Amino acid sequence: MSTNEGDKRMITEEVRLWKLTRRHVRERLEQGLIKGAILPTGSTEQHNEHLAMEHDTASAAHVAYQAALQLYPQTVVATPEPCRQMRRGPVASQPSQDLLQ
């Protein structure tokens, strides 16, 4: 396999939106390949001395990446979005209509 073929294969199998070029996204959309996206969310917070502060977001992004690989080429992973505790409680405990407002 030539370098160009390997590069093309690597790029076309990529599911992380932030790693794709505008052209690759446009082509996949025009071909009707992308049907949905996974939006990983996580907080940046202390985890005592044993875990990095990125743990929640990094874990969510990893799970989303593995799921999108299984759903390739129909699904991409959007850039992870930070979340935080709100006055009304954690985002995960809110009814779905609250998340869409």
HUZI-V456652 format. One record per backbone hydrogen bond with DSSP energy under -1.0 kcal/mol. CO is the residue of the C=O (numbers start at 1). NH is the residue of the N-H. If there is no record, write none. Layout:
co=(CO | CO)
nh=(NH | NH)
This chain:
co=(2 | 3 | 4 | 5 | 6 | 7 | 8 | 9 | 11 | 15 | 16 | 17 | 21 | 22 | 23 | 24 | 25 | 26 | 27 | 28 | 29 | 36 | 38 | 40 | 42 | 52 | 53 | 54 | 55 | 56 | 57 | 58 | 59 | 60 | 61 | 62 | 63 | 64 | 65 | 66 | 67 | 71 | 74 | 74 | 76 | 77 | 81 | 86 | 89 | 90 | 91 | 95)
nh=(6 | 7 | 8 | 9 | 10 | 11 | 12 | 13 | 14 | 77 | 19 | 20 | 25 | 26 | 27 | 28 | 29 | 30 | 31 | 33 | 32 | 76 | 78 | 81 | 83 | 55 | 45 | 58 | 59 | 60 | 61 | 62 | 63 | 64 | 65 | 66 | 67 | 68 | 69 | 70 | 71 | 74 | 35 | 36 | 38 | 17 | 42 | 89 | 86 | 93 | 94 | 98)
